[in-house]
């Protein structure tokens, strides 16, 4: 058991099919999420404490050269970025409001 009261920490492994550097992949993720106000791409491993009481999803990555795998780490505060926060964000999108309306940063 992890000594935390809230938050989700995920580690995802994916086989790399092309040669890439961490910088290349960070730039790719930054470009993909550039219009996502609650997604932050980190240049280090993200920590749950950095997203507590926010609607942010922090994403960091590294490359395991031994297995040629991308290792992606993401963290959220599941009590803020959980179903309720996601519902508010989706409602804002549906009604043409800024995604951030009514949500904490």
C-alpha positions, 0 to 999 in steps of 0.5 A, a space after each residue: 500500500 502506498 502512503 497517500 490519501 488521494 491521487 493516482 499514479 500510472 506507469 505505462 510501457 509501450 514498445 517503440 517502433 521507431 528511433 526517438 529521443 526523450 526530447 523528440 517524444 516530449 515535443 510530440 506530447 507537448 504539441 498534441 496537448 497544447 490546447 488541453 489546459 489541464 494537461 502538463 507535460 513534465 521534463 521529469 517524473 511527475 509527482 502526485 503532490 504536484 497535482 493535489 487539489 487540482 484538475 491537472 494531469 501531469 505526464 512525464 516520460 523516459 525511454 528504457 533503452 534496454 527494452 526499447 520501450 517508452 515508459 510514460 508516467 501520469 499523475 492525477 488527483 482522483 478526487 478532483 480529476 475524477 468523474 465529477 471534475 471530468 463531468 464539469 469539464 465536459 459540460 463546459 465543452 458542450 456549452 461552449 464555455 472555457 474548459 477551466 470554468 468552475 474548476 481549480 488550477 
